[in-house]
Amino acid sequence: MGALAVHIKATYLQLRIYILSIIIFILIGRLTLFIFSIFIDLSQSKGLSVGNMLIIILLLIAIALPLSYYKRIVHVGASREQYFKGLQFVFAVWAAAIALFNSLWLVFEVNVLHTNTVDLIKAFHWDDFGLAGSFLYQTAFYLMVMALLSMLVSGYYHPVGWLLSALLIAAIPIGTAIPSLRVHVVFFFKTLLFSSSLLAGVGINLMFYIIFVAGGWFFTRKRTY
């Protein structure tokens, strides 16, 4: 456990300036909105929830760490396996932390602040599963997205990685443009994000997470730089 804690500390120290910058920009944006609301009636306008904005931190971690952290930790003597396990632990901790904050922040917004915001938890109906269910669904979804981004970034040097990136970038616009495929694309995202069953929703996201982790390890174990 001590070795995993080292990964958390090392990755945070590496990215803390970027994480703090994101938080500061969010706070400045909210302060600006508050100042405008003094002079202009913004009661009918809806902004994105503060908690949802913090998801940007997860995207930053999933993209930046495979690019920079790998080189640093491998060069000081760690194995690829140690790096990869540490990376997944870091992803899990941050995904759970943001999911917990989002779940609690929604309760605070609704019951205390009474703000009129757009929240992904409500948009995807994850709040139907209660606080604990919402936390689990979010964590699984965030982990899946982070594993996907990490896999694609880790494969930047490999032809298969470039091919996967190209296929994923093209999949959504092509799938939504062709009527016969659009139904399947909608069904896929509905199953992934709007599942009426907590067990099914979490299970599907974790299934894709495992697939993307396996893909990430495939690229990582072949990395030479």
C-alpha positions in Angstrom: 0.0 0.0 0.0 2.9 2.3 0.7 4.2 2.0 -2.9 0.7 2.9 -4.2 0.6 5.9 -2.0 3.9 7.0 -3.5 2.2 6.9 -6.9 -0.6 9.2 -5.7 1.9 11.7 -4.2 4.2 11.6 -7.2 1.5 12.1 -9.8 -0.2 14.8 -7.8 3.1 16.7 -7.5 3.7 16.4 -11.2 0.2 17.7 -12.1 -0.7 19.9 -9.2 -0.1 23.2 -11.0 -2.5 22.1 -13.8 -5.0 20.8 -11.3 -4.9 24.0 -9.3 -5.2 26.0 -12.5 -8.4 24.2 -13.5 -9.8 24.8 -10.0 -8.9 28.5 -10.1 -10.4 29.0 -13.6 -13.6 27.3 -12.4 -13.7 29.7 -9.4 -13.0 32.7 -11.5 -15.8 31.7 -13.9 -18.3 31.3 -11.0 -17.2 34.6 -9.5 -17.7 36.3 -12.8 -21.1 34.7 -13.2 -22.1 35.9 -9.7 -21.0 39.5 -10.5 -23.1 39.5 -13.7 -26.1 38.1 -11.8 -26.1 41.2 -9.6 -26.8 43.4 -12.6 -28.5 41.0 -15.0 -31.3 38.5 -14.3 -29.8 35.1 -14.9 -32.4 33.1 -13.1 -33.6 31.4 -16.4 -30.1 30.5 -17.6 -28.5 27.2 -16.8 -24.8 26.7 -16.3 -22.9 23.5 -15.8 -22.5 22.3 -12.3 -19.3 23.0 -10.6 -18.8 19.4 -9.7 -19.1 18.4 -13.3 -16.5 20.9 -14.3 -14.0 19.0 -12.1 -14.2 16.1 -14.5 -11.7 18.0 -16.6 -9.2 17.0 -14.0 -9.8 13.3 -14.8 -9.3 13.9 -18.5 -6.1 15.7 -17.8 -4.8 12.9 -15.6 -5.7 10.2 -18.1 -3.9 12.0 -20.9 -0.9 13.6 -19.2 0.3 10.7 -17.0 0.8 8.1 -19.8 2.9 10.7 -21.7 5.1 12.0 -18.9 4.9 9.9 -15.8 5.9 6.7 -17.6 9.2 8.2 -18.6 10.0 9.5 -15.1 9.2 6.4 -13.1 10.7 3.9 -15.5 13.9 5.9 -15.7 14.3 5.7 -11.9 14.1 1.9 -11.9 10.4 1.0 -11.8 9.2 -1.8 -14.1 6.4 -1.3 -16.6 4.2 -3.5 -14.5 4.7 -1.3 -11.4 4.1 1.8 -13.4 0.9 0.4 -14.9 -0.6 -0.9 -11.6 0.2 2.4 -10.0 -1.5 4.3 -12.8 -4.7 2.3 -12.4 -4.6 2.9 -8.7 -4.2 6.7 -9.3 -7.1 6.6 -11.8 -9.4 4.7 -9.3 -8.6 7.2 -6.4 -9.3 10.3 -8.5 -12.4 8.8 -10.2 -13.8 7.9 -6.8 -12.9 11.3 -5.3 -14.6 13.3 -8.1 -17.6 10.9 -8.1 -18.0 11.4 -4.4 -17.7 15.2 -4.6 -20.2 15.3 -7.5 -22.7 13.2 -5.6 -22.4 15.4 -2.4 -22.3 18.6 -4.4 -25.6 17.8 -6.1 -27.3 17.3 -2.8 -25.8 20.6 -1.6 -27.0 22.4 -4.8 -30.5 21.1 -4.6 -31.1 21.4 -0.8 -29.0 24.4 0.2 -28.1 26.6 -2.8 -31.3 25.9 -4.8 -29.3 26.7 -8.0 -30.5 26.2 -11.5 -27.7 24.2 -13.1 -27.2 21.3 -15.6 -25.8 18.3 -13.8 -24.7 15.1 -15.5 -26.0 13.0 -12.6 -29.5 14.3 -13.2 -29.2 14.3 -17.0 -28.3 10.6 -17.0 -30.7 9.8 -14.1 -28.0 8.4 -12.0 -29.6 10.1 -9.0 -32.4 7.6 -9.4 -30.1 5.1 -7.7 -29.6 7.2 -4.6 -26.4 8.7 -3.3 -24.4 5.4 -3.1 -25.7 4.2 -6.5 -24.9 7.5 -8.2 -21.4 7.3 -6.7 -20.9 3.8 -8.0 -22.2 4.6 -11.5 -20.1 7.7 -11.8 -16.9 5.9 -10.6 -17.4 3.1 -13.1 -18.0 5.5 -16.0 -15.1 7.8 -15.1 -12.8 4.8 -14.8 -13.9 3.5 -18.2 -13.3 6.9 -19.9 -9.9 7.3 -18.2 -8.8 3.8 -19.2 -9.9 4.6 -22.8 -7.9 7.8 -23.0 -4.9 6.3 -21.3 -4.9 3.4 -23.8 -5.1 5.6 -26.8 -2.3 7.9 -25.5 -0.2 4.9 -24.5 -0.5 3.6 -28.1 0.6 6.8 -29.8 3.9 5.2 -30.9 2.2 2.0 -32.3 0.4 1.6 -35.6 -2.4 -0.3 -33.8 -2.8 2.7 -31.5 -3.1 5.1 -34.4 -5.7 2.8 -36.0 -7.8 2.6 -32.9 -7.7 6.4 -32.5 -8.8 6.9 -36.1 -11.6 4.3 -35.8 -13.0 5.8 -32.6 -12.8 9.4 -33.9 -14.7 8.3 -37.0 -17.1 5.9 -35.4 -19.5 8.5 -33.8 -20.0 10.8 -36.8 -20.2 7.9 -39.3 -22.5 6.0 -37.0 -24.9 8.9 -36.5 -24.9 9.9 -40.2 -26.0 6.5 -41.4 -29.6 5.8 -40.4 -29.2 2.0 -40.2 -26.3 2.5 -37.8 -27.7 5.4 -35.8 -30.1 3.1 -33.9 -27.2 1.0 -32.7 -25.2 4.0 -31.7 -28.1 5.4 -29.7 -28.8 2.0 -28.1 -25.1 1.7 -27.1 -24.9 5.1 -25.4 -28.3 4.6 -23.8 -27.1 1.3 -22.4 -23.8 2.8 -21.2 -25.2 6.0 -19.7 -28.9 5.7 -19.1 -29.3 2.1 -17.9 -32.3 1.6 -15.7 -30.4 -1.0 -13.8 -27.5 0.0 -11.5 -26.0 -3.4 -11.7 -26.2 -3.5 -15.5 -24.9 0.1 -15.9 -21.9 -0.3 -13.6 -21.2 -3.8 -15.0 -21.1 -2.6 -18.6 -18.8 0.3 -17.8 -16.5 -1.9 -15.8 -16.5 -4.5 -18.7 -15.3 -1.8 -21.1 -12.8 -0.5 -18.4 -11.3 -4.0 -18.2 -11.0 -4.2 -22.0 -9.4 -0.8 -22.2 -7.0 -1.6 -19.4 -6.0 -4.8 -21.3 -5.4 -2.6 -24.4 -3.4 -0.1 -22.3 -1.2 -2.9 -20.9 -0.7 -4.3 -24.5 0.8 -0.9 -25.5 2.6 -0.3 -22.2 4.5 -3.5 -22.1 5.9 -2.8 -25.6 6.9 0.8 -24.9 10.6 1.6 -25.2 10.3 5.4 -24.6 
